[in-house]
Amino acid sequence: MPRLVDHEERRKSIIETTWRLIADQGIGNASMRDIARECGYAAPGVLAHYFPNKDALLRASYELICERTNERIAAGTRGRRGLAALRRLCLEIIPAEPLTVIEARVAISFWDRAQTESTLRAVGREALLHWRELVMGFLAEAEHDGECPPLVDPDAIADELLSVMMGLHVTSMLDPNGITGSRQRQLVERVLVRLSSETTAGRLS
């Protein structure tokens, strides 16, 4: 009997191969022929069964990165709230582990292309807005639970955290020996500790 093909599994395998090539060569140098060859196919036409063109493959690749990040966030924050949940969210987004380093390299390539391609920009914007909504919710919980003082401008805190996390994608790529995973975690922790230490200072005054 002919072997049954798990098309969804093959589709994800193609996307993961695309990630590796983009991480190694950049988004502009990863051709459909290169991707097909890395997947073990003799010709890029095989990829058309799953993605009609390179743009469709790139969008699906970016979407899967965001999807997997969201899955890790959901798993890491389950059963947690407030600052504990906020900390786990940050640790799942920053490129502090081998897997997230690869994802960050790929994401940066997508950000460059997203300047001129609205479909990729929409994927990134949707992910960013989702993370921002989660951050705002965890901040509200932290305020309610007395982990931080009444927040005068929670939007600014959310924007600061997101800017730190997105900035770490770039700085860790430019200076991997200086902005290590450990250093990234320390920088995120500084922001979170500042929130809780302000509470302590307010209670002592």
N, C-alpha and C positions, 0 to 999 in steps of 0.2 A: 504494500500500500504506500502511496506517496506520503511524505512527511507533511503533516499539517503545519502551516505557517502561522505563528502568532503575529499578526500584522501590527498590533499595538506595541508589542515588544520590539519588533523590528524598527518601527517608527522611532521609538525612544532611543534605540541603538544608533540610528542615523544621527539623531540630534546630539547624542553624547559624543559621537565622533566629530561632529561639527564643532562642538565646544573645544575639544582638544586641539583641533587645527587652528581655530581662531585664537586660542590661548598661545599657541606656539608661533603662528605666522601672521596674525592680524586678520581682521575681517575682509580686507580687500584682497588678500592673497590666498584665501581659502576658496578655491573654485569648486564647482560642482563635480568636475572630473577628479580633483584631488580627494574630495569627500567620498565619491564613489569608490575610488581606488583604496582608500583607507578602510572602507566598509567591506572590501573584498569583492566588489563588483567590477566587471570588465569595462562597463560603459556607464556614463552618468544617466542614461535613459531609464535605468532601473529605479532611480530616485523619483522619477516623475510619477510612479505609481503612488507615492506618498506625498510628494510636494511638487506642484506644477512648475515652480521656478525657484531661484535662489532666494528671492525676497520672501516667499512663503516659508521656506525652510528657516530663514533667519528669524522671522517673526515667531514661528513655533519654538525655536531654540530659546529665544528671549522669554517667551511665555512659560516654558517649562522651568527655567531658572527661577522665575518669580513664584511659580506654583510650588516648587520644592522648598524655597525659602519660607513661604507661608505655611507649608506643612510642618516644617521644623519649629516655626514660631508657635503654631497651635499646640504641638506636642510639648514644647518647652514651657509654655505658660499655663498649661492645663493644671488646674488645682492651685494656681498661684494668683495673687492680685497685688495691686499697688506697686511699690518699688521692686518687689521680688519679681513680679511679672515683667515689669519694664526692663529690668536688668537682663532677663532671659531673652526678651525680644532683641535688645541691642546686641547681645552676644551671638545671636543667630544671623544678624545682618552683616556685622563687620567681618572683613576677610582675615580672621585670626587663626583659621584652621586650614589644612591642605586643600580640602574640598572647596571651602569658600574663597580661597585664594584663586583657584581656577575660575570659579564663577565670577569673581571680581574682574579678572582680566578680560573675560568674555563680555561682562556687563559694560566695562569701559569702552570696548570696541563698539558695542551697540549704542552707547550714549553719543559717540562721535557721529555715527551714521544717522541717529535720530534727529540730529540738527536739521536734516533735509528730508527725512522720511517721516511723515505724520503717523503712519501705522505703528512704527517702532516707538515713537514718542508717546503715543497713546498707551502702549503697554507699560512703559516706564512710569508714566503719570498715574495710571491706575494702581500700580503697586505702591507708589509713594503715598498716594492718598489713603490707601488701605492701612499702611503702617502708621500714618499720621493719626488716623482715627483710633487705632489701637493705643498709641501713645497717649492721646487725650483721655481715653477711657481709664488707662492705668493711673494717670496723674490724678484724675478725679477720685479714684479709689484711694490713692495715697493721701489725698487731702482729707477725705472722709474718715479714714482710719487714724488720722493724726500723725502720719509719717512725715508730713511736710506742712508748712504753714499755709494759711489761705493764699491761694495763688492769684496774684493780681493780674498776671498775663500768662495764662497757661499756653496760649498760642505761641508766644515767644519761646517758651521752654521747649515745646514740641519742635519748633523750627530749629532751635539750637541743636537739639539731640540729632535730628535728621541730618542737619548740615555736618555735624561731627562725623556721623556714620558714613555719609556719602563722601566726605572729604578724606576719610581714612582709606577708602578704595583707591583714591588717586595717590595719596602720599605713601601708602605702603607699597604701591607698584613702583613709584619713583625711587624710594629708599627702603627696600625690604630689610636691609640689615639694621636700620635705625628704627623704623616703624614696624617692629615685630608684632606677632600675635600678643605677646605679653604686654608690650607697650600700648597696644590698642585697647586692651582690656583695662589697663590703668587709666587711660584717658577717659574712657566711658565712665569708669567708676568715680572719677573726679567730679563729673557732672552730677551723678546720682548722690554722692556723699554731700555735695553742696546743698542739695535739696533737703536732706535729712538733718544736716548740721545747722541749717538755718532754723529748723524747728527747735533744736536743743538750745540755741542761742536765745531764741525768743522766750523759751520757758525759764531760762536762768535770769533774764533781765527783769 
